[in-house]
């Protein structure tokens, strides 16, 4: 199932529904997290205006539920996705 849902909590950092949908569907990097969170999907993608957005979702019976979205992505997320070196 490819339905995509956004939990209201995902809007707490001021992003719009269209920002989140567009960035999720046009992702730069997406991966499942490692155990014990392997059902969690970590994604970064750009919205239509080029803002990089970090998102976290989970596969449900009804589709993918995005429950976290913010911009800019944290350094640790960029490292986890292999988009930034682990230099301090």
N, C-alpha and C positions, 0 to 999 in steps of 0.2 A: 504494500500500500504506500502511495507516495503523497498522501495528504499531509499538509504542514499546518501546525497550530502554534499560536504564540500565547504563552501564559501571561497574564497581566503583570506579573513580577518583572518580566523582561523589559518593560517600558520604564522602569524606575530610574534609568540613567538618561532619559530624555530622547531616546530614539523612537522613530515612528514605525508603524506597522509596515509601511512600504520600504523603509530602510532595511528592516530586518529580513523581510521576505526576499528582497532583491539581493542582499548580501549572502543569504543562505543559498539561494539558487545559483548565484554567480560566485561561488567560493574560490578563494586562492588556495587554501589548504584545508583538508578535512580528514579527521581520523578518530577512531574509537580510542578512548583512554585505556590505560592498562589496568589490570586487576588490582583491586576489586571493583573498579568502576567501568568495566568493559562495555556496559550497556549505555554509557555516556558518550556522546559525539561532540567533539570539540572542533570548531570551525572558525576560520577568519575569512572575511570576504569584503569586497568594496560595495558601498551603496552607489546610486547613480551619480552622485557628485564626487566620488572618489575617496570618501572617508572610509578608512579601514575599521571594520567592526568585528569584535570577538563575540562568539555565540556558543552556547552550550545547550544541547538538546538530548532527548532520550526517545528511543523507539517505543511506541505504545501500540495497543491493539488497533487504534484508529489512525495511526500515522506517526509523524515525528512531532514531539512537543518541544518547542524552544522555550526554555525557562530562564535564560540569562542572555543579555545582550548589552554590550558597552563599547564605547570608543573613547580613546584608542585602546587597543589590546594591551594587556600587561606584558611586561618583558618576559615573565615566566611562561606565559602562553606562547609567545613567539619562539622561545627556546624549545618548549615541548613539541611544537609543530615543525621544528627544524628551520625556522625562518630567521633566526638570529643566533649568533655564537654565544657560548656560555662564558664570555669574558666579563670581568667586573670593572 
